[in-house]
Amino acid sequence: MPTLHTYDYAIVRVVPRVDRGEFINAGVIIACARAGYLKAFIELDEARLQALDPSVDLTLVRATLATLPVVCEGGPGAGPLGRLSLRERFDWLVAPRSSSIQTSPVHAGRCDDLGLAGERLLARMVRAPAPPVR
């Protein structure tokens, strides 16, 4: 029987204009301390983001999103955050903030494959739905 993992996750949101509160989902962060797992799955749909705000600084958004997997990985490449424990890094990543990169509230899930859970969450919560088949 496979081992079931209980994990926490949050959806990564890009809010191009914080004053308007509009956002698109751009990734998922999954943490399972018991399995020593912390990973950010990032997938930015730039066309959808530009539909919200044609003047968005895509270079800045891409660079900021690129830091999330590095912080998840930990170690020297993540700077001072890399020295924090897995749970402390997750808590820092999902802390409420009023910047252009935010996260949803934290949710819980259970699975036997954390990587597959991340891919499923990306498909369900981040990628644009497929058009209906007629």
SULDA-V171606 format. One record per residue. N is the residue number from 1. PSI is psi in whole degrees, 0 to 359 (999 if undefined). OMEGA is omega in whole degrees, -180 to 180 (999 if undefined). BURIAL is + if it has 24 or more other C-alpha atoms within 12 Angstrom, else -. Layout:
BEGIN
((N:PSI:OMEGA:BURIAL) (N:PSI:OMEGA:BURIAL))
END
This chain:
BEGIN
((1:133:-179:-) (2:153:177:-) (3:127:176:-) (4:133:179:-) (5:133:169:+) (6:131:-176:-) (7:161:173:+) (8:147:176:+) (9:157:175:+) (10:147:177:+) (11:133:177:+) (12:129:-178:+) (13:143:172:+) (14:122:-179:+) (15:93:-173:+) (16:327:176:+) (17:100:-175:+) (18:325:-179:-) (19:334:-180:-) (20:337:177:-) (21:8:178:-) (22:146:-179:-) (23:163:166:+) (24:150:176:+) (25:136:-175:+) (26:4:180:+) (27:181:-179:+) (28:139:173:+) (29:127:-179:+) (30:135:178:+) (31:133:172:+) (32:97:-177:+) (33:321:-178:-) (34:324:179:-) (35:0:-178:-) (36:39:-172:-) (37:125:173:+) (38:117:-176:+) (39:142:174:+) (40:127:175:+) (41:112:-175:+) (42:134:178:+) (43:96:-176:+) (44:124:173:+) (45:95:-174:+) (46:325:179:+) (47:318:178:-) (48:320:179:+) (49:315:180:+) (50:336:175:-) (51:327:176:-) (52:320:-178:-) (53:98:-179:-) (54:340:-178:-) (55:9:-178:-) (56:143:179:-) (57:91:-177:-) (58:325:179:+) (59:316:179:-) (60:317:180:-) (61:313:179:+) (62:314:-178:-) (63:318:-180:-) (64:315:178:+) (65:325:-179:+) (66:338:179:+) (67:337:-175:+) (68:311:177:+) (69:328:180:+) (70:316:178:+) (71:319:178:+) (72:317:-179:+) (73:325:-179:+) (74:190:180:+) (75:184:-175:-) (76:328:-179:-) (77:340:-179:-) (78:8:180:-) (79:209:-178:-) (80:329:178:-) (81:332:-179:+) (82:343:179:+) (83:349:-180:-) (84:159:176:-) (85:165:178:-) (86:311:-178:+) (87:321:178:+) (88:322:177:-) (89:317:178:+) (90:312:-180:+) (91:321:178:+) (92:316:-178:-) (93:325:-175:+) (94:6:178:+) (95:138:179:-) (96:139:177:-) (97:160:179:-) (98:58:176:-) (99:184:-178:-) (100:345:174:+) (101:118:-177:+) (102:172:174:+) (103:159:175:+) (104:173:168:+) (105:158:-180:-) (106:137:177:-) (107:167:179:-) (108:154:177:-) (109:173:177:-) (110:139:-180:-) (111:172:174:-) (112:354:179:-) (113:105:-175:-) (114:322:178:+) (115:318:178:+) (116:323:177:-) (117:318:177:+) (118:317:179:+) (119:320:179:-) (120:320:177:-) (121:321:176:+) (122:313:-178:+) (123:321:-175:-) (124:321:-170:-) (125:341:-173:+) (126:311:-177:+) (127:145:178:+) (128:140:178:-) (129:147:178:-) (130:145:178:-) (131:151:-179:-) (132:146:178:-) (133:130:-180:-) (134:999:999:-))
END
